[in-house]
Amino acid sequence: MKRLLHSCTALTLSLAFATAAIAQEPLKELGPGEGEVSIVAWAGYIERGETDKNYDWVSEFEKNTSCKVTVKTAATSDEMVALMNEGGFDLVTASGDASLRLVAGKRVQPINTDLIPSWKTVDERLQNAPWHTVNGVHYGTPYLWGPNVLMYNTEAFKDAAPTSWKVVFEEMTLPDGKSNKGRVQAYDGPIHIADAATYLMAHSPDLGIKDPYELNEDQYKAALDLLRVQRTLVGRYWHDAMIQIDDFKNEGVVASGSWPFQVNLMQAEKQPIASTFPEEGVTGWSDTTMLHAESQHPNCAYMWMEHSLSAKVQGDAAAWFGAVPSVPAACKGNALLTDEGCSTNGFDNFEKIRFWRTPVTKCESQGECVPYHRWVSDYIGVIGGR
């Protein structure tokens, strides 16, 4: 059923944007909190000090607002869309490959930025970002953003950072003298097709790929063919950050696309792990806190969106996840992030990251592209060996 919901949403995506922005009026004024707010979030995004007491941006919110926070962790964007389709949640921290599907499916509602005083502090590069703004209407508040890095085991690579994504896409002997076969991973999500397309942009320029999320039939076929080669190398497709960490620590995995979150946790444990931006470039994510169309606790939800944009929360969350805050003021004076943290996590690389977006049929770079529902079904086939 979840797969059906994904496909149906993708099929209607390009048709729905014309009317989505007027589907619902945003809240006009805030009332008293309803006592609770439920959030669908990526792992590590909503912390209350249970893993590390230094990272807690929930307890103070609950104390100040009397809104109790509950969190449902989702491992993929598709899972987030499915959960929001099922309902029962107030907010979701949606990446760009989910956010527009939620708008098109009328699962989220426009927000009134006048009710969020800290909106004016949001990075200008994000205030009107196309993954949460439709026809000039905002469908959420930016949260965190960052790159999909190439994480690697420094012992396997003899302390020389790999320069290309080739180490996860093509069979080769690594610097430790062993094959990469069975020692690499790939992301368990259809959006990974964009990583293959990014690689092909550099290595097969004759394909004419201008945007990894806008692929015609020939470009798309080439990306799938590359992923089928990768399938012979992958030991496991990952979607759970903690399982990927365990695989790097205990199962002999030495290279994979990953998030700074995993890199930071393993480096904190003194594991032989590092990450790099390969020469082909990287995809990335910019996540938006979006309000469910049928939220039962909209006042607490608005209170949380305001809280999430405070410089303190932004800095702490960015430090914990290895991300970049959406509020530039968070880049200075935060003890956890440090004044170098934003630069380290990629603040100045915004223009170099190809942020996740939902592929649609009518695309800007060429006449017609392969829509997301095809990405979903075909990537399942690739993983299944077809």
ABEGO torsion letter per residue (X at the ends): XAAAAAAAAAAAAAAAAAAAAAABBBBABBBBBAGBBBBBBBBGABBAGAABAABBAAAAAAAAAGBBBBBBBBABAAAAAAAAAAEGBABBBBBAAAAAAAAAAGABBBBBAAABAAAAABBAAAAABAAABBGGBBAEBBBBBEBBBBBBBAAAAGGBBBABAAAAABBBBBAAGBBABGABBBBBBAAAAAAAAAAAAAABAAAGBABAABBBAAAAAAAAAAAAAAAAABABBBABAAAAAAAAAAAGBABBBBBAAAAAAAAAAGBBBBBBBBAAEBBBBBBBBBBBAABABAAAAAAAAAAAABAAAAAAAAAAAGBBBABAAAABGBAAAEAAAAAAAGAAAAAABBBBBBBBABBAABABBBBAAAAAAAAAAAAAGX
